Structures are given as structure tokens and as C-alpha cells.
Amino acid sequence: MGRRVVIVGAGISGLLACKYTIEKGFNPVVFEAKSSIEEVCLEHTKQPSELENSRQDLRFSDFDWPSPSGGEDGVPVHTEVFEYVNAYARNFGLLPHIRLNCQVTGIRYVGETEWEMEMWDRWGGTGTAFGSSGNWHVSVHNKETDSIEVHQAEFVILCIGRFTGLPDIPELSPGQSIERFRGKVLESMEYSALDNLEAAELIKRKLITVIGSGKSAVDIAAECADTNGAVYPCTMIQLTPHWVLPGDSLWGAHMGYLYSNRFAELLVHQPGESSLHSLLATLFLPLGWGITKFTESYLRWKLPLGKYGMIPDHSFLQDVSSGSIFSLPEDFYDKVEKGNIILKRSRGFGFAEEGVILEREDRPIRTDLAILATSYKADRKLINIFESPILQKYIAHSPTSVIPLFRQTIHPRIPCLAVIGHAESMSSLPLFEIRCQWLAQFLDGKFELPSIKEMEKDVNAWEGHMKQYPGRKFWMSRGGEITTEQNRTPNTEIFSCPICYKPLTRKGLPGLNLRAIYWSAFECQICNKTYSSKDNYLDLTIVAGLKKYSEIKPPWTELFRFPLVSFLYERGWRQNFKRGGFPGPDEEFEMAQRYFRPAEGGLLVDVSCGSGLFSRRFAKSGTYSGVIALDFSENMLRQCYDFIKSDSAAMDANLALVRADVARLPFASGSVDAVHAGAALHCWPSPSNAIAEIARVLRSGGVFVGTTFLRYNIPRILRPLRHVLPTHYVFLTAEEIEDLCASCGLTNYTCEIRQFFIMFSAQKP
């Protein structure tokens, strides 16, 4: 075939992509910035460290490992991995296709305008690998000649990985910045790049502080402890402790088998699952909870987590789902017991002249060398390789979302390009190989991709699924080997106390879905109040749980709490809105979706949701990471649940039902991406209080979309007397709505008006 394929990166995924494209008759060229394959393989592994995976997990499907010395088939060391990977490359003739010391500095798509690409219904215009008339211009820095080369390619495969390139250095206050520190600061990647002698000389007889909670941080702390002992102890600061596995087995079996097996797949719901799978996942829900609690109890017994304050705030299942589980180095807590390692836990840190300052500690930790093992800006590295701001925006997607890749390989809106190796897991190589095989079949024309809309729907559905179990510790947005650990409060529950607005603590299953909410309780440790589910909705009103006091709202609000009105709302009541100019639910939904585009991938709250007419549509669209259907009426929420029960797509979506007051929303300030209020504003006792509250919870860039009835037939001079007129509702004019949004700090106001119907949108600056 004459098609030119360029592969960026010669790591595991790059070699696999090269091998399978060669099999299909292509002649790919692989650009690698390192000077050897060995450097690529060993970039993050210092001798004599061991990897986390066994030989079986790191095995190519068509190339066996050599027999290990001693006949054991356990976890290989780094040199064995290099020898195995290098043998694989030689065996399949991959080395001639690899150009070392060639760093790709940027890629640019030429031949199709961005406007033309925006108009496509199918990927690349046709849904095929080479259907577009454009091609890629790949800029390469040849380090040997110190020159820039530009290569053209009809297809580009990015295999640059997640755990390389850009360290995520926390942003510190000016008074506690790194510049104040008199000692030396290294990022974990810089330390890993040193050879054994250099590393030993660097850390010898020094007071070292390691900041981080992941595998790299633990390994570096253990290595420093082995070198210096208790005379020069290594201090390890954990911002977000993880559940970790001891090195030994549980009754002869590794604890990872509790989750890494085929049966465990039946314990979780998945997009597109069969009815049988859905039934089994529901039935096994208590079993999954039991396994999680058993594992947590065992780890508390096996390891002195409580003694050193290292019990995580989240569940073991969250760490497993986010890919944050790892095994401790041998005798790690023995080193802690001997004083070789000093463990500290803190929500924040900074630097002083003599060392590291921790939150709520008066004196800094004396430090000669600080090693930051926080995380990587993996997404930023991928974004930066594109020269076009539009393509960068496609990759960046949303601050609350992940890089949107169909089948973890194809971006729905970027033609003639695939990404392999960016979506990691605890056993990456087999997944990379499957994706490379799938991609090779696509390049060979064996199938076409679905429409862009269908791919984006699939991407959003899987994104919501992946966020369901790890919650806000979603592994794809971690940006590195551990959850992003910037200098901030650790990840907390999305719901907040309606009294003090502080984040609630969840006790139960993670996730934003009906099952998880139903099996969980939420506690405010400040107000000492507990909130729980009732009739499949979570009651987060101030009066939740009170026995003597019952909140009474104005008559027009209380009207919707009657069972008959709630029953009729979607069965005839709402249909009468057409007389006032409302276009109907389907068209209203499409209009709202256009306004919500800046918030795609984020959290949407449908306030005054009624029977969930739009909440269900938002959830099933797959456009958002989660949807919260919120209403003050208990009976409206019960009706919403009845509709959801009869709709399997809505039942499996990340959709939660919450009872709350729109004037006291149970969310932290700046935590919500989108708020929808359908035919609601005229029913609120105080529209100004409600919109001010909506503005409070919206994040910067968040969008508020609402619909209501307009009131034109009251002369301006009589409007102050509306409270004495014979109406139970507060009807406003278009000008009043715009003025109210502006007074609450919302900008970019726009609206559409049809008779007495208005749909308006405003944005948090």
C-alpha cells in the first residue's frame, strides 16, 4: 500500500502499532525522541526496582517470554522487560522502521478547513481511515543534525503515553514558593533518570522529603530509607493516601484476584449491557460491597494504616476503578517502624528556607532535598502536539472531563489520527495490543466508523460509566501515576450540606446513580447531621429528618407536591404549554443542548425538574458526566423514578434524584457545570434568590439555561402591584429576566422568544 503512516513514540504501544500496520501492508515510520529503545523502556524504572505486573500481564499475544532464571514466572525486573521488548522488535523486523533521536515537535492538518471539518457528519467526511482529502504535516527535530524536518502523512498514530513529559508541579502561594527553599528540589522523573551511582550519591547522608502518595513516591522513600537509615530519615508527605497491597498473598492468592477476574466484571454495570448482565450486576451489588469492605478490613489489620493516619477517605473500590492500586515495597512499614521513613499526612504544603511547611504545623520539616512525586500533565502533553487551537480545544474538551476517544483510540472530530496508550490500566499491554489490532483492521478498510454523533454519544456513555465507580477519582483524568495532587483539598463528595455548604461525607457505595445513592448515607461533620435516601431520592433539604417541623411553601409551590398534580404533569398538564408558545419537549431539549455545548462532559443539575421530563433526556444523551434531577416536590421525584424504572437507558445512566430547595442548593460554590430550569422560574417564591443561588454553584464558564412564561399585558406602572393581582405565579418580562441574571453576576445572556415562551441562557464569567 502507498499510504504513508507516521507513528509518534516507540514505546510498547508504538511498537505494537508498527507491527500490526506492517502486517496490513503499510510501511510506517516511527519517530522516537530517545536515543535507544532501552531508554524508552526504562524511563520510569530505576534499578533494581520491580514492576507491578507479572510476566503474563506483560506478554505479547504472539511472542512468549523466555524461561525465567530459577523457573519462576513472577514479576520481572526492568532489565528483563527491556530484553523481552527488544527481542520482540527484532523478531518482527520493527527496528528498521524506527528513527531514534527524532522528536516530534508539532503536527498540523492541511487540506481541509476547520469549517469543513465542523460540517462533517461522518469521521473524516466518509467514516473511513483515508476518506479525507487532507493530510498531516509532522514537524520533527532531528537531534543528530539539529535540524527541523517536515514529513507528510496520510495517517498519524500518537503513542506518546501518559506518564512522560510534563510534570505537574503544584501551584504554591508566593510566600511559600519553591524559590524560597535553600535546598534542592527534583521531580520524580528527574530522579528516575539518574543511574544507580548518581542517585546513591545524591541522596547519601541527606534529609529528604518526598511529596506524593503513589507508586513512585513510595519506591523513592523506600530507596532513601535503605541508603540512609534512621540517622537521616526520609519524610514522606501524603496528600491523598491510597489503599495499597502488601507484597505477600492472602491464603496463597494475590489480593488483586478479588477484582481482576472475569467474575468481577459481572459486579458492575456497563453501557450497552444485556438485560441478564444488568440483572446480575444488580443482584451482586451487595456482594461487591461486601468484597470491598472485607478488603478494607483486611488491609487495616495487615498494615498499620490507622496507627500512622494513612487510612484513605475513599473506598478500596474507588482506588481499584481509578487504577491507583499498587503493591508496597518489601518491608515498607518495617522501615517506618524503625524510623527510617517518617509518614506525614497533610492537605497542603509549601516551602520555607530550611524545609517543607505543612498545613497546620508551626515548624517546617528540615530538608536538604525535596522530591516531588505528584503527577504528570499527560493531557497537556497530548494537547501541545497539535498546532491548531481548534484541534487543541477538541482534545482539551472540558476542564471536568477527559480526552474523548471512541474505543479509547479515535477522536470523533479529528480525522486521520489515532491515539494509542493514553488510556492506561493496571494491565496495559494486552489492551494496547487489542486496540492496535482493531486500528489495523480499520486502516485496512475492513469496517467504517459510525457517525460523529453516535461516536460522541458512545464516548460520553463510557466516560460516565468510568466515573460512576471511582467517583471523582476518575482514572482517565488523573494525569499521572497517582491522582492529581495539587496543593488543594482532597477530592470530596459532590453534595454539600444545605446548612453550611461544606462537602458531605459519604458512607456507602461510590457513584452518581440511583443504586449508589440509595445504598449510601451522607453526613455533615460540621452540623452533625445525616442525610439519606427516601423512596429512591436523596433528601437534602434543611428540614430533612425533622419530626415536628414541616416546611410549607406558597400555594403555587405546594400545588406540585400533590400526588394527582404530579401524576398528571407529564400526562396532559405539560402538553398544554404549547398554547403559550412552548415548542414541545423534543425541540426544547435540542435547543437547550445547543446552549449547553460549553458544559459538555460536566455535571448538570436540572432544578425544579418535575417528573424528570428533561432530566432523563439529559442523562440518556451521554453528553454529561452526571445529571442530578432536583425538585422540592417529593411526589414529582417519585413520578420521575417511576418513569426511570420503565426506561433501561435512564436506569443505567449517571442520574441521581435529589430533593432540595432551589434557594438553598446542596452544592459547593463553583462545583456545577450546567444548570437547567424548565418552565420553573415563574413558580419560584423568589426568582432573585434562586438565580443568585444558581450563580453561586456554577463554576467559571458554567451555563444556566431556563424556560418560563413571559408576562406582557401588565403596564409597567402597575408591575409593582403584581403581588395583589389574582395570580399565583411570578411572571417576568424578558428585560426583567436579563436584568436579574446580570445582577447575579451572569454574562453572555441570550434568549429565544415565541409568544409567551422564552428560553434564555447566561454564563458564569
C-alpha positions, -999 to +999 in steps of 0.1 A: +000+000+000+012+035-008-005+052+022+021+068+045+016+062+082+036+080+109+038+067+144+049+090+172+067+072+200+085+038+202+072+026+235+051-006+239+021+009+221+043+024+194+059-010+187+025-027+186+011-001+162+041-005+140+039-043+140+002-045+131+003-018+104+032-037+088+011-068+088-016-049+068+009-039+041+018-004+053+054+009+056+052+030+088+079+053+101+082+056+139+097+088+154+112+084+188+129+112+208+151+089+229+184+076+216+175+039+222+146+016+228+162+008+262+158+045+273+121+043+264+115+011+283+135+022+314+123+058+315+105+054+348+122+023+364+154+026+384+175-005+392+168-027+409+131-018+410+104-043+401+073-036+381+037-041+393+028-066+366+036-103+362+051-117+330+017-129+320+003-094+322+033-081+302+032-108+275+026-101+238+000-125+224+023-139+197+056-137+214+064-157+246+087-147+274+120-166+277+121-191+306+130-170+337+160-179+357+151-203+385+120-214+367+098-188+384+072-169+364+067-139+388+072-102+384+101-093+361+128-067+368+133-038+344+162-053+325+142-084+317+114-063+303+138-044+281+154-076+268+119-091+261+106-059+243+138-056+223+136-092+212+100-086+201+111-057+180+139-077+164+117-107+158+091-088+138+115-066+120+104-033+136+138-017+142+144-006+106+111+015+108+122+034+139+141+067+137+157+074+170+167+109+183+138+124+163+114+144+184+081+154+170+075+190+179+041+195+163+015+182+139-007+202+116-036+190+095-036+205+059-061+203+031-095+206+049-106+238+065-118+238+101-152+250+089-155+220+065-145+196+093-171+211+116-198+203+090-189+166+087-215+140+098-190+112+095-154+109+107-131+124+080-162+130+059-167+093+050-162+073+081-131+056+066-095+058+075-083+076+044-116+093+032-104+128+038-086+148+011-062+164+037-030+151+053-008+157+083+024+177+083+046+164+110+075+186+123+104+166+136+135+178+154+164+156+143+188+158+173+217+143+154+217+170+127+200+196+149+175+204+121+138+206+117+122+182+092+086+183+080+071+149+069+038+144+054+015+115+064-020+104+055-025+089+089-008+096+123-008+073+153+001+091+186+018+067+211+033+092+234+019+076+267+006+092+298+035+091+322+061+111+304+070+146+295+054+173+317+055+171+355+025+186+373+042+209+397+017+222+423+010+259+423+021+274+456+015+308+472+042+334+466+052+333+503+058+295+502+071+290+467+099+267+457+122+297+452+123+303+489+138+269+496+176+269+500+179+231+493+174+213+461+140+203+445+137+174+420+107+160+402+104+122+404+111+118+367+144+136+371+154+113+399+144+082+380+166+094+351+197+091+372+218+059+372+223+040+404+256+056+413+244+091+407+212+085+427+230+070+456+255+099+457+227+124+455+206+111+484+235+099+507+235+115+541+208+140+533+174+148+549+150+140+521+113+149+519+092+130+493+058+146+485+033+122+469+012+091+476+016+069+445+040+041+435+069+064+426+067+083+459+067+050+479+095+035+459+117+066+463+111+068+500+120+032+505+152+036+484+162+067+505+155+047+537+177+018+526+205+042+518+204+065+549+186+045+576+173+062+607+202+086+610+189+106+581+153+096+579+132+102+548+100+121+554+071+111+531+042+136+528+009+120+516-017+144+504-042+117+493-034+083+508-043+053+486-052+018+495-021-003+490-015-040+488+010-059+509+037-078+490+026-112+503-005-132+493-039-138+510-042-175+517-020-183+488-037-160+463-028-124+454-054-099+466-057-084+431-076-115+420-106-103+440-111-077+414-090-087+384-111-116+372-139-123+348-165-127+376-157-092+389-169-078+355-204-090+365-204-069+396-205-036+377-230-021+352-217-012+318-231+008+289-250-013+264-251-042+288-276-070+282-307-075+304-290-105+320-259-086+328-280-057+343-299-082+365-267-099+377-249-066+384-280-055+405-282-088+423-245-089+430-244-053+443-243-064+480-216-089+471-194-062+456-199-040+486-190-069+509-158-077+490-148-040+492-154-039+530-136-072+535-106-060+516-105-027+536-108-046+569-080-070+559-057-041+549-064-023+581-055-055+600-025-064+579-009-029+577-007-003+604-027+023+584-046+036+614-015+039+635+001+063+611-031+081+599-029+066+564-065+052+561-078+067+528-110+088+529-124+069+499-132+032+493-110+004+481-133+001+450-126+037+441-088+031+440-093-001+420-116+016+395-092+046+392-061+024+386-045+038+417-038+004+434-002-007+438+019-030+460+042-017+487+079-023+485+092-051+507+092-043+544+080-008+538+062-004+572+091-021+589+112+008+577+085+031+591+086+013+625+124+016+626+122+054+619+139+051+585+107+066+570+086+093+587+050+094+574+030+126+575-004+134+561-014+169+550-039+186+528-013+212+516+023+222+517+048+249+509+084+258+512+105+278+537+142+285+536+151+254+557+125+230+545+089+220+538+059+236+555+028+215+562-007+228+567-015+232+605+022+227+615+042+255+630+077+244+621+089+234+587+104+199+581+142+202+579+150+192+543+181+191+522+164+175+491+127+176+482+114+152+456+080+159+441+062+127+431+029+143+425+017+137+389+021+143+352+003+167+328-003+139+304-033+156+287-014+188+283+015+169+265-010+155+241-027+188+236+005+206+229+015+184+200-013+199+179-005+233+162-042+242+156-060+259+185-093+242+173-078+208+175-063+216+209-098+226+220-112+193+207-086+174+228-090+195+259-128+190+257-138+203+292-120+211+325-142+184+342-140+158+315-115+135+298-099+133+264-129+120+243-117+089+224-140+065+207-129+029+216-101+047+235-084+052+201-102+076+178-112+112+184-146+117+167-137+151+153-101+148+144-096+129+111-069+105+100-054+102+135-055+077+163-042+077+199-029+045+215-016+042+250-032+073+265-058+053+284-039+033+309-049+005+332-033-019+357-025-042+328-019-021+298+000-042+273-029-065+264-053-036+260-028-017+237-025-048+216-062-052+212-066-015+202-037-018+177-053-048+161-087-030+159-070+000+144-051-021+119-084-036+107-098-001+103-068+011+083-072-020+061-108-009+053-125-038+070-151-016+085-163+021+088-168+042+118-203+053+129-215+089+126-197+115+147-229+120+168-230+083+176-193+081+185-197+111+208-227+095+225-207+063+230-177+083+244-199+101+268-217+070+279-184+052+287-170+083+304-200+084+327-196+047+333-159+051+342-167+080+366-195+060+382-173+037+403-142+058+410-164+088+415-143+120+413-111+099+413-117+091+377-085+073+365-086+088+330-083+123+343-056+115+368-029+129+347-003+106+361+007+076+382-014+089+411-044+111+414-035+147+406-022+160+439-020+197+436-019+219+467-056+217+475-082+199+495-085+163+485-114+151+463-147+153+481-183+144+477-203+164+450-231+170+475-228+196+502-247+204+534-276+228+527-269+244+560-232+252+559-224+243+523-195+221+534-189+189+515-207+159+529-190+126+537-205+096+520-208+062+537-217+036+512-213+029+475-195+054+453-210+068+421-237+092+409-265+068+401-298+056+417-283+024+431-253+041+447-273+069+462-299+045+476-273+024+494-254+054+509-258+078+538-243+113+538-231+131+568-221+167+576-194+165+602-197+203+610-235+204+615-236+168+628-265+160+606-271+129+584-289+128+551-302+096+535-323+083+506-360+081+508-381+064+481-351+064+458-343+101+461-318+118+484-334+144+507-310+173+510-335+199+523-327+217+556-358+201+571-348+165+561-353+141+590-372+166+612-402+151+630-421+181+643-414+209+619-427+207+583-418+233+557-448+250+540-442+269+507-465+293+489-496+278+473-483+277+438-453+257+450-473+234+473-496+227+443-469+205+427-465+184+459-500+169+455-499+134+441-526+140+415-508+170+401-475+152+400-492+123+382-508+145+356-478+168+349-464+146+322-497+131+312-515+161+299-506+191+321-473+199+304-488+194+269-510+225+274-479+247+274-479+246+236-507+272+237-483+297+252-456+291+226-437+262+241-423+242+212-426+208+229-401+187+249-381+173+220-374+207+204-369+223+238-343+196+246-324+202+214-324+240+220-311+235+255-284+212+242-271+239+219-268+263+248-251+237+269-223+229+245-196+248+266-206+225+295-204+191+277-188+164+297-195+181+330-221+178+358-256+191+350-283+199+376-319+200+364-335+222+391-373+221+395-371+190+373-407+180+379-413+144+367-379+144+351-391+151+316-358+167+306-335+151+333-340+117+316-332+131+282-300+148+295-289+116+312-296+093+283-278+117+258-245+107+273-234+144+270-227+149+307-206+130+333-236+131+356-272+145+358-289+154+391-327+157+389-336+181+417-371+192+429-387+203+462-418+181+455-414+145+469-442+133+446-426+147+415-395+128+423-415+096+429-431+101+394-396+107+380-384+074+395-414+055+381-406+068+346-369+059+350-378+023+361-396+017+327-366+031+308-335+009+310-313+035+293-322+061+320-319+034+348-283+027+338-273+064+333-254+085+359-287+101+371-295+109+407-327+121+423-324+148+449-350+167+469-337+203+476-348+239+477-337+259+447-329+288+471-306+265+491-288+243+466-268+215+482-236+220+462-203+238+470-197+271+453-183+267+418-189+229+416-215+226+389-210+229+351-246+234+339-280+242+355-313+237+337-347+251+349-375+241+326-408+260+330-398+268+365-388+304+371-424+316+374-431+290+401-402+300+424-412+321+455-382+343+449-366+342+414-338+365+425-328+343+454-329+312+432-309+327+403-283+341+428-280+305+443-276+291+408-249+316+401-231+306+433-229+269+424-219+274+388-182+270+380-164+296+359-177+291+324-207+272+336-240+277+318-276+284+331-305+277+308-341+283+317-375+284+302-406+302+315-438+321+306-435+358+299-459+384+310-466+413+286-501+425+294-493+444+327-484+480+322-450+489+336-466+513+361-487+485+376-459+459+378-450+468+414-486+458+423-483+423+409-484+408+443-520+418+448-532+407+413-552+375+410-523+351+401-502+326+420-472+329+397-444+354+392-444+362+355-415+384+344-407+402+312-377+393+290-360+425+301-365+417+338-350+382+334-319+396+316-315+423+343-319+397+371-292+374+355-269+404+352-274+414+388-264+379+399-231+382+380-241+361+349-229+372+315-233+363+278-271+365+281-291+354+251-327+343+246-353+330+221-389+341+224-421+326+209-454+341+220-452+338+258-424+313+258-388+323+264-357+302+266-328+321+280-291+313+286-264+330+307-229+321+317-208+324+348-177+345+339 
